[in-house]
Amino acid sequence: MKALSGREFCRLLEKHGWRLRRVAGSHHIYTHPELPKVLSVPVHGGKTLKQGLQRALLKAAGIDAE
């Protein structure tokens, strides 16, 4: 999967049913109505997420690397 910015990753989460609960500084906090997990996505302008962080967030969100 190509590297995504924080904003692009947030759009991907929302497409898969995740909801923005709050913003803490530059981190967007997401929850899912059916999963007991909380994800924190760093949104630093147009900077891309590091590959390991992106992979870990995808795995925690239950999204297949498309």
N, C-alpha and C positions, 0 to 999 in steps of 0.2 A: 504494500500500500504506500502511496506517496505521502510525503510529509505534509501535515496539515497545520494551519495556524490555529491558535486557540479559538478564534471566532468560528472558523470552519468546523472545528471539532465540536463546538457547542451546537451548531446547526445539525450535525450528524446525530448527536445525542437526542436532540429534540425530535428528529425524524423517527427515532426508535422509541419514543414514548417517555423520555426523561423530561423532567420539568425543572426549570430554574427556581430555586427556593430563595436564594439570597446572593448578594455579592459582598465579599469580604475583601476589600482592597482591590487587587487585580485578579482575584480568584473567584470564579463563578461556581457556586455550590449547587449540585443537581441531585435530585432524588427521583426514584421511580415508584409509581403507585403499587406495583406488584412485587418489587424487590426490596429487601431490607438494607439496601446499601446507600451510601452517600459518596458522590464523586466530586472532587475539587479539581477544576480545570483552570490552569493559569492562562490568562488572556493578557498578553503583553504586546499590544499593538498588532503589527503584522508578523511578529516573529513566529517561526514554526516551532512546534513541539519537538523535543528530542525524541529520537527513534524509540528508545527504551521506555520513556514515559508514555508515549503514544500507544505502544503495544500493551503496556500494563493497564492503561485506562480502558482500552478496547476489551481486554480480557475481563476486567472487573465489571464492565457494562454488559458483558455477554453479547458483544457484537463481533461477528466474524470479520476478519481482515479482508475486506473486499477488494 
